[in-house]
Every structure is written in structure tokens, then in C-alpha cells.
Amino acid sequence: MRYEPEILDEDEDDGTMPASLEALGEAVIGHRIVSVESGVAVPARWGVETATVITLDNGKQVRMVDQGDCCAFTTLEAFLLHPERVDHMILGVGTTDGFTRWHIFADAGDVVELTVGWSCGNPFYYMYGFDVTVVDPSEPDSGEAGS
């Protein structure tokens, strides 16, 4: 394990951040990353949202949508793609610095590093964490919310 699992205080997080990390891991582990784009408009249940889109070697897109409600939020502030490592299969995901640095890594090291801002707000009344979905753009209606 490249990164030790972080344990947050129960007053700081109710399991939302580890669940977001787990969803990201389920989507990317075993694949290679072809590209990463931020600020991409994607269909949503109530119109259009912006997402960070990670395109995988199988053509599927992993969409990470920021969440926020009142004083709680999770937002992807920046990412750093290491293009010299994109030919390596993703082996895992991890976090450091209290879930503010996310790492998508291969055997050669981090392929993508994410800087994440987040707060549970007034625990735990409001929505936070990433909404992570995987879509296949080649399938009809795959871009719809909830698919």
C-alpha cells in the first residue's frame, strides 16, 4: 500500500470522504488514464453540471462532480497529471493531508495528483463529497444522470 489509509475524526467526517475515494478507486483501478479535463459540462438530473473527467483506456469516462450545500462542500481545486506515467496501469488511490491531497498511482508513482478542498460544514446536515460516476460515451443515454 503506497499511502496509509487516513482516519478522520468522527466529528470531522461521517465516512463521506472515504466513500468518495473508494468510488474513485473502483472506477480507475486496473485501467490506464488517457486524459484528465476539468470544467467539463456534463448532463445532470436538473440541467448541466461541471465535472472533472478522467478518460480511461477503455473509452469510459470517470466523472467527478463537486458537491456543496450551504456551508458543506467538496471541490477539486487543481490536478497534476504526470504524462510520463500514463502508460502504467492504475494500482490504487490514496490520500494525504486530511483528504486534501488525493493520489491516483501506478507502480511508477503517482499518475494524477488532486488538490481537494472540503468541509462537512455543520456536521452532518449538508451534502459534501464527490459524486463519482462512470459513463460510456459510446452507449446511448449513458451521459444521463444516475446511469
Protein Blocks (a to p, Z undefined) as FASTA:
>chain_A
ZZacddddfklpghlmmmmmmmmmmmmgopacfbdcehiacddfklpadddddddfkopa
cddddddehjbccddfbdcddfklmmpccfbdcdeehhpaccdddfkbcfbdcdddddeh
jadfbcedjddddddfkbghklpghZZ
